[in-house]
Each structure stands twice: as structure tokens, then as C-alpha cells.
Amino acid sequence: MDKATKTQTIETFARKAGDTGSPEVQIALLSGRIVELTAHLKRNPKDHSTRHGLLAMVVLRKKLLNYLARENRAKYIEITDKLGIRRAK
């Protein structure tokens, strides 16, 4: 993810100016990285260290999504719709 894309993602999902640590921003940034690494692994199927890192990111994103669902259900639904993430039941 290049700097311009990352900055745009932060501006889109931030709660206020300068916000980079809220769950919404973290989930959006992780989703971008997950998409990039998935494309990389399609081209390089034997890159197991990247696969390990990708799985760790997916687990972290799931934890953040579960937290957001508990704390602010409306934001959870909004962010899953915007990013195209399937919701837990």
C-alpha cells in the first residue's frame, strides 16, 4: 500500500483529524494489506512466510471487527458494507 492510498484510507475512516488508531482505521488498513498480500500469494504460491503474515493479519482484523461489533454495532455494519467484509452471525 503506497503512502497516498494509506493517507486516503485514514482520512476516509478516521473519527477525527489525526486519528490513526481507532478500530475503524485499523480495520480499513488491514483490509487493504490483506487484499495486496492475497494478490501476491496468487502470483507466488510457495511464499509461506507471507502466508503466515497474511493469516496473522486476518486474525487481527477479525478481533478488531468483533470488538467493534460489541462496542458500536452501527459502525460495524457501516464498515463491513464499505469494505465488502462478510459479517459474523
BAVEX-509553 format. One record per residue (C-alpha): x, y, z; residue number from 1; residue in three letters. Coordinates in steps of 0.5 Angstrom, whole numbers, plus 500, padded with zeros to 3 digits. Example, Ala and Ser with C-alpha at 12.3 -4.5 7.8 and 13.67 -1.06 7.14 Angstrom:
<atoms>
<atom east="525" north="491" up="516" seq="1" type="ala"/>
<atom east="527" north="498" up="514" seq="2" type="ser"/>
</atoms>
This chain:
<atoms>
<atom east="500" north="500" up="500" seq="1" type="met"/>
<atom east="503" north="506" up="498" seq="2" type="asp"/>
<atom east="503" north="513" up="502" seq="3" type="lys"/>
<atom east="498" north="516" up="498" seq="4" type="ala"/>
<atom east="493" north="510" up="499" seq="5" type="thr"/>
<atom east="494" north="510" up="506" seq="6" type="lys"/>
<atom east="493" north="517" up="507" seq="7" type="thr"/>
<atom east="487" north="517" up="504" seq="8" type="gln"/>
<atom east="484" north="511" up="507" seq="9" type="thr"/>
<atom east="486" north="514" up="514" seq="10" type="ile"/>
<atom east="482" north="520" up="512" seq="11" type="glu"/>
<atom east="476" north="516" up="510" seq="12" type="thr"/>
<atom east="475" north="512" up="516" seq="13" type="phe"/>
<atom east="478" north="517" up="522" seq="14" type="ala"/>
<atom east="474" north="519" up="527" seq="15" type="arg"/>
<atom east="477" north="526" up="527" seq="16" type="lys"/>
<atom east="483" north="529" up="524" seq="17" type="ala"/>
<atom east="490" north="526" up="526" seq="18" type="gly"/>
<atom east="486" north="519" up="528" seq="19" type="asp"/>
<atom east="490" north="513" up="526" seq="20" type="thr"/>
<atom east="489" north="508" up="532" seq="21" type="gly"/>
<atom east="481" north="508" up="532" seq="22" type="ser"/>
<atom east="479" north="501" up="530" seq="23" type="pro"/>
<atom east="475" north="503" up="524" seq="24" type="glu"/>
<atom east="482" north="506" up="521" seq="25" type="val"/>
<atom east="486" north="500" up="523" seq="26" type="gln"/>
<atom east="481" north="495" up="520" seq="27" type="ile"/>
<atom east="481" north="499" up="514" seq="28" type="ala"/>
<atom east="489" north="499" up="513" seq="29" type="leu"/>
<atom east="489" north="492" up="515" seq="30" type="leu"/>
<atom east="484" north="490" up="509" seq="31" type="ser"/>
<atom east="488" north="494" up="504" seq="32" type="gly"/>
<atom east="494" north="490" up="506" seq="33" type="arg"/>
<atom east="490" north="483" up="506" seq="34" type="ile"/>
<atom east="488" north="485" up="499" seq="35" type="val"/>
<atom east="495" north="486" up="497" seq="36" type="glu"/>
<atom east="498" north="480" up="500" seq="37" type="leu"/>
<atom east="493" north="476" up="497" seq="38" type="thr"/>
<atom east="494" north="478" up="490" seq="39" type="ala"/>
<atom east="502" north="477" up="492" seq="40" type="his"/>
<atom east="500" north="470" up="494" seq="41" type="leu"/>
<atom east="497" north="468" up="488" seq="42" type="lys"/>
<atom east="503" north="470" up="484" seq="43" type="arg"/>
<atom east="508" north="467" up="489" seq="44" type="asn"/>
<atom east="504" north="461" up="492" seq="45" type="pro"/>
<atom east="510" north="458" up="495" seq="46" type="lys"/>
<atom east="512" north="464" up="499" seq="47" type="asp"/>
<atom east="510" north="461" up="506" seq="48" type="his"/>
<atom east="513" north="467" up="510" seq="49" type="ser"/>
<atom east="508" north="472" up="507" seq="50" type="thr"/>
<atom east="502" north="467" up="508" seq="51" type="arg"/>
<atom east="504" north="467" up="515" seq="52" type="his"/>
<atom east="504" north="474" up="516" seq="53" type="gly"/>
<atom east="497" north="474" up="512" seq="54" type="leu"/>
<atom east="494" north="470" up="517" seq="55" type="leu"/>
<atom east="496" north="474" up="523" seq="56" type="ala"/>
<atom east="493" north="480" up="520" seq="57" type="met"/>
<atom east="486" north="476" up="518" seq="58" type="val"/>
<atom east="486" north="474" up="526" seq="59" type="val"/>
<atom east="488" north="481" up="528" seq="60" type="leu"/>
<atom east="482" north="484" up="523" seq="61" type="arg"/>
<atom east="477" north="479" up="526" seq="62" type="lys"/>
<atom east="479" north="481" up="533" seq="63" type="lys"/>
<atom east="478" north="488" up="532" seq="64" type="leu"/>
<atom east="472" north="487" up="528" seq="65" type="leu"/>
<atom east="469" north="483" up="534" seq="66" type="asn"/>
<atom east="471" north="489" up="539" seq="67" type="tyr"/>
<atom east="467" north="494" up="534" seq="68" type="leu"/>
<atom east="461" north="490" up="534" seq="69" type="ala"/>
<atom east="461" north="489" up="541" seq="70" type="arg"/>
<atom east="462" north="497" up="542" seq="71" type="glu"/>
<atom east="459" north="500" up="536" seq="72" type="asn"/>
<atom east="454" north="496" up="532" seq="73" type="arg"/>
<atom east="452" north="501" up="527" seq="74" type="ala"/>
<atom east="460" north="503" up="526" seq="75" type="lys"/>
<atom east="461" north="495" up="525" seq="76" type="tyr"/>
<atom east="455" north="495" up="520" seq="77" type="ile"/>
<atom east="458" north="501" up="516" seq="78" type="glu"/>
<atom east="465" north="499" up="516" seq="79" type="ile"/>
<atom east="463" north="492" up="513" seq="80" type="thr"/>
<atom east="459" north="495" up="508" seq="81" type="asp"/>
<atom east="464" north="500" up="506" seq="82" type="lys"/>
<atom east="470" north="495" up="505" seq="83" type="leu"/>
<atom east="466" north="489" up="503" seq="84" type="gly"/>
<atom east="467" north="484" up="509" seq="85" type="ile"/>
<atom east="463" north="479" up="511" seq="86" type="arg"/>
<atom east="459" north="480" up="518" seq="87" type="arg"/>
<atom east="459" north="474" up="523" seq="88" type="ala"/>
<atom east="452" north="472" up="525" seq="89" type="lys"/>
</atoms>
